[in-house]
Structures are given as C-alpha cells and as structure tokens.
Amino acid sequence: MDRDAVVTLLQRLPQGAISRGWGWLARRRSPKMAVSALKRAFVAAAGIDMREAAEDIEQYKTLEDLFVRELRHGARRIDPDPAAVVSPVDGVLGACGRVTEGTMLQVKGRSYSVSKLLNSDADAGRFEGGDYATFYLSPKDYHRVHAPISGNIHQATVVPGRLLPVFAEAVAQVEDLFARNERVITYIDHETMGRVAVVKVGATMVGRITVTYDASIASNVFGQSIRELAYHPPHRILKGACVGAFELGSTVVMLTESGRIHLKGLKPGMAVHMGERIGQSKS
C-alpha cells in the first residue's frame, strides 16, 4: 500500500484510539523477553543510532522509555552565543519563511492559518511578519524537544484534534494538517528576543506528548477539551533545556515575532540537530 492510500485510510479510522493503543503497548514492561525483542526490532527497523543514547538498550524498561531516551553527555553542543537561536530538535526542515497575512506554508502551494494552529487570533497576531520554521521528526530521531532560546514560560495551550500522519505525502495532501492535529503549545518569552512559540504537533502512533514544566499536561487524553494554562510565577527555562517529548516522531512548528529574531540559512529538506544555530537575535 502506498503512502497516499495510507493517508486516505487513516483519515477514516479512529486515530486517537489507535494511538492510545500504541501508547499502551509502548508502556508495557512485561513479558520482558517480548519487550526486549520489540525494542531491538524497532531500533533495527527505524535505524536508530544507539551510540548517541545515554544508556544501553536493555536499560530502557519499555519501548516508551526508548522513544524518549536522553542523549549521552556531549552528543549535542548548544551554541553558547547569547544571541544565537538554536534548533529545538533533531529532524528535517520542512517549510520555513515569514508569516504573511496570518498564514504560513505547510508545503509549497499549500498554506494554513496561524490563528488556527494556535487556536487564538490574539496569540497569532503577535507573530505577524515574524520568521517560522517547521521540523519533522522521523521514528529514528531523538524525540525530545528543547528550548530554542532562554526565557520564561508564562503560557501554554493544549489543543485536542486529529492524529493524522505527518510524513511528506500527508503534508502535501491534507489541508490545514498541522492545525487539525492535536497540539501542545509552549510560549517562551525573552527580554529582547520577544516571544517564541514552540508548537508540538501530534501524529498517528504518537501515543502522548508531555512537557517538563507541567506534569498535568499530556496529549491524546480521551475526552480532553482545550486547555489554556497561565503560570504565575512563570517557569524559567534555559536555551537547550528540555521542554517536552514525543512518544514517537512528529512535527514541531516554531514561530518568532517580527523584528526580534532572524532565522537564516534554512532550506526545506536540510537536516538539523538540536542545539545548532539556526538564527539569531536582531537586537
């Protein structure tokens, strides 16, 4: 079955139930021999480089633990320049550019609304004219998401939605894909770099999205409604610190305010690694 047919089929199936089932399986600790075989089969099939992992494969008790594995010390370098903006993830760059008239590209020839993505006209308005970038995480990639800048987290939003696949054929075929799928949005505020939105987009087989700064936040919860969260005092986070994790690969959309940050040297299809410079402060 080709991927276009897979997209069509998955639009007709209960993606939430399928993904919750996958999450249940990924969290199984027994039988140990079956879990060990599942982990090894997944590593081989996905092509994961376990040399970068903090622990040996057998030290991960579940497949979920393997998905959200930490990297070994020194595996990634966080650009130390205070003016540097860094990649929040390991992945492949999708669409990138500048927010224009409240829209940005999903893929060449197909745009979507920032207000739909953020579920807020007011929040979307802050990013008009700002740079944005979309990052795709495949199953082989490191699945943690990190802060592209230092700052304070005053606000977060959980938006329930679909869990359609986010591979290239789906991105090209499904209108408003990122704004239709489930999202967990983290806003980071910096004194001179302004506000950066880090939008973690769910997908088929992503059992759950979690964040480090609020244990009450989790995606793909049956019956969950939109949650708007405010933090007083805010959570302080340093550039390169972990913000959250996917149980499997998905997509991160990053937005910046106009005149505050310039994302440069980015081209669709290029590979990026967490911590490497992808832009800088304009101030």
Order of alpha helices (4+ residues) and beta strands (2+ residues): alpha-alpha-alpha-alpha-beta-beta-beta-beta-alpha-alpha-beta-beta-beta-alpha-alpha-beta-beta-beta-beta-beta-beta-beta-beta-beta
